[in-house]
Amino acid sequence: MKLVVGLGNPGREYAETRHNVGFMVVDRLAESLGVAVDRRMFKALTGQGLVNGEKVILVKPQTYMNLSGEAVSALLNWYKLTPADLVVIYDDLDLPPGKLRLRPGGGAGGHKGVLSIIHSLGTENFPRIRVGIGRPVEAGIDSVDYVLGRMGSGEAEEMEKALMLAAEAALCVVREGLEQAMNRYNGR
């Protein structure tokens, strides 16, 4: 069993913002698997599907980004899973827009949602898929305003390709393992 978690913030005001890339990838996964992510469990919306006979729990924490670890740790405990059974998908300012980077672990890189998960689990060792959103190109735009801002139409079109690719990468992690997925999707 795998727990695939997309990070984001609940509420209409945050929908389709750069910081909700993780939620958007889970939405694409849910659609491809024919799963509704609408069951409330442990401060999260969840949905359950099968990938090659393996149960996959799709998760969108509803705690707001900075407290994502509360929902993730509770769900891992409930399903009796380890951090190795987790895949966390989130936005990354330090990657060019639309680029993917899969890793088996590491620090939070300034991402407060990931930091919350690290603190809640007591480890940095869990698989993750980072989706590049780039840094603001306009002078004077604050990083917080940028990540909580909506994408322009051209940017949204490019990001849609990355969201679908990240969903494919998550399925590859479930089907073939993280190493295969890293070889196939890193840098794409």
Secondary structure, DSSP 8 states (H G I E B T S, - for coil): -EEEEE----SGGGTTBGGGHHHHHHHHHHHHHT----EEETTEEEEEEEETTEEEEEEEE-S-GGGHHHHHHHHHHHTT--GGGEEEEEEETTS-TT-EEEES----TT-HHHHHHHHHHT-S-S-EEEEE-----STT--HHHHHTSB--HHHHHHHHHHHHHHHHHHHHHHHH-HHHHHHHHTT-
